[in-house]
Amino acid sequence: MKDPKSEQDQEVNKNSVPTISDAHADRIDRLVDEYKSHILTQLNAREYRETTRSDHLADKVALFAGSWKFIIIFTSFLTFWMVWNTLSFTSALHFDVAPFILLNLILSFTAAFQAPFIIMSQNRQAIRDKHEAVVDFSINYKAELEIDDLQKHLHHLELQVADIHHMLHKVHSKQTEKENP
């Protein structure tokens, strides 16, 4: 024989799963986005105030050195250099014959010159990423606290509904006993 109370409790538990409507989910997403946008705006302003001209230069060099534009220009330059210095009809104008020692010097200089700029830019980006991670953690932590608070409130409401349901069941049982003695 099944226990009617356990069936009722199961029914209450089935119906008590909280769902968030699309409107509320959109509102929450919008609030989180606005909060994050506000924080990132402040981070950007702080970064702009604290960034020196040399930092801006390093960022621009790193941005250019890591672009397709640079790759295409540099590849074209290297190809032109090697072709110019190997073709027989330009032999009178060769300034760096194979094995291209001057070209190797230029490439070494370029690599040695670009590396510090790129590293400085990456270090600044790593610091910024760390600040953004802290912001993301703060948002997630705040959301977790709010969810915990909502779960406590929902659990409290669930217990109240279960109590009301139990009382209604008792009242209904007493009425049935009175009607069917």
N, C-alpha and C positions, 0 to 999 in steps of 0.2 A: 504494500500500500504506500502510495506517495504521500509525502508530507505537504499539505497545502501551503504551509508557511514558506518552505524552501522553494516551491514553484513561484510563489508571489515574489520572493526575494530575487529569484532569477529573472522574473519579468521586470522588476524594478531595475536590476543591474543592466538588462538589455536596453532599456529605454533611457538610462541615465548617462550614456556615453555622450559627452558634450561635443558639439560640432560648431565650427565657426563658419558663419555665412560668408559668401564671397565678398559682400560689402565690408564686413568687418576685417577680413583678410586683406582686402585692398587698402583699407584705412590703416591697418597696422604696417603694411609694406610702405605706404606713403610716409607715415610717421618715422619709420626707421630710416628711409631714404633721406628725408628732410634732416633728421638728426645727424646722419653720417655726412651729408652734404655740408651742413653747418660746421661740423668739426673739421672736415677736410678743407673748407674755405679758410678756417682759422689756421690750420697747419700750413696751407699754401702762403698765407700772408706772413706768417712767422718765418717760413723758409725764405721768402723773398727779402724780408728785412735782414735776415742773418747771412744771406748769400753775398759773397764778395764778387768783385769783377773777375778775379781769377777763377772762381768757382763757375761763373757763367761761361767764361771762355772754355774751361775744361768740359763743361756740358755740351757746348756747341761743337767743339772738336770731336768729342766722343760720338755725338749724334751724327756728324758728317762722316766720320771714319767708319761707322757701322751702317752706312746706307748703301743702297744699290748705286746711287749716283757716284759715290767714291769708287766703288768696285769697277764700274764701267770706265770712269775716267782713268783710274790707275792702270787697269788692264790695257786700255788703249795706249796710254803713255809707254808702258813696258813693251807692248807689241811694236809700236812705232820705233822705239829705241833699238830693239834687237833687229828689226828689219832694216832700218837705216844703216846700222853698223855691220850688216852681213851682205847686203846686195853688192854685186860687183860694179854696177854703174855708179854707185855712190862711194866707191873705194877712196877717192881723193878726199872725201869729206868725213871719213870714219874718224871718230874721236874716242871710241871705246871698243876696240876689237875683242872678239871672243877670247877669253872667258868672261868678258864684261865686268872687269874689276871695279870700274867707276859706278856701274849700275848696282853692283853688290854693296858698295859703300852707301849709295843713296838709299837702297832698301833697308840696310842696317840702321842708318840714321833715322829713316821714317819710322821703323818699328820701335827704336829706342825713344824717339820723340813722342810717338802716339801713346805708348804704354802708360806713362804716368798720368796723362790726361784721362785716359779711359779708366784707370784704377781710381783716380780722384772722383770721377763722375759716378762710378759704381759704389764707392764708399758713401757718397752723399745719398745715392738712391737707397742703399741698404739702411741708412739711418732713417730715411723717410718711410721705407717699408716697415721698419720697426715701430715707428709712431702710428702708422696705419693699422698695424697688427694690434697695438694696444687699444686703439679706438674700436676695432672689431671685437676684441675681447670684452671691452667695457659694454658695448651694445649687447653682445650675447649674454653677458653676466646679468645685465639689467633685465633682459627679456626672460632669462631663467628665473630670476626672482619674482617677476610679475606672473609668470606661469605657475610657479609654486604657490603664490598667493591665490591665484584663481583656482588652482586645484584644491587648496584647503577650503576655500569658500564653496566650491562645488561639492566637495565631500560633506561639508556641513549641511548644505541644502539637501543632498542625497539622503543623509541620515534623518533629516526632518521629514522628508517625503516618505521615507520608509516607516517612520513612527506614525505619521498620519495614515498611511495605508494600513498599518497594523491596527490602529484604533478603529478605522472604518470597518475592517474585517471583524473586529470584536463586536462592534455595534450591529453589523449585519448578522453575525451569529446569534446575538441576543434577540434580535427581531425575528429571526427564523425560529428560534426556540419558543418565543411567545406565540407566534402564529401556528406552529406545529408542536403542541405539547405532548 
